[in-house]
Amino acid sequence: MKLYTEEHLKLFYQLGKFDGIARRETDVEEEIKNHLPIELPSDEEISEESMDLYGKLSASLNDVLQYKAFKRGAKWVLNKIQGGEQ
């Protein structure tokens, strides 16, 4: 799967490469509004979710390790999506 920023979409439309038809700026804005954006979780949301999944009932070292691994993995994916450390 590939993700594109709003700026990339605008460029594709302006260059006429999205569907082979040059678009007006208003068409581009309207098309962007018609699609749901992917909302990325905040660090706080990642921490809350990892706590809900693994941290609240931590009974063993394995639970703690899963909690930390989930949190690290989610932050790593978030970083990649945002363009970090390509």
CORSULTA-V873921 format. One record per pair of residues at least 6 apart in sequence whose ideal C-beta (glycine too) atoms are under 7 Angstrom apart, sorted by sequence separation. I is the first residue (numbers start at 1). GAP is how many residues later the second one is. D is the distance in Angstrom with one decimal. If there is no record, write none. Layout:
i->I gap->GAP d->D
i->I gap->GAP d->D
This chain:
i->12 gap->6 d->4.3
i->16 gap->6 d->4.2
i->58 gap->6 d->5.4
i->79 gap->6 d->6.5
i->54 gap->9 d->5.6
i->58 gap->9 d->6.7
i->13 gap->10 d->4.4
i->54 gap->12 d->4.5
i->55 gap->12 d->4.6
i->54 gap->13 d->3.7
i->13 gap->15 d->4.3
i->54 gap->16 d->6.0
i->50 gap->17 d->5.4
i->53 gap->17 d->6.2
i->10 gap->18 d->5.4
i->50 gap->20 d->4.5
i->50 gap->21 d->4.3
i->9 gap->23 d->6.2
i->47 gap->24 d->6.5
i->46 gap->25 d->6.0
i->6 gap->26 d->6.1
i->46 gap->28 d->4.6
i->46 gap->29 d->6.1
i->3 gap->35 d->7.0
i->41 gap->37 d->6.9
i->40 gap->38 d->5.8
i->40 gap->41 d->6.4
i->3 gap->78 d->6.3
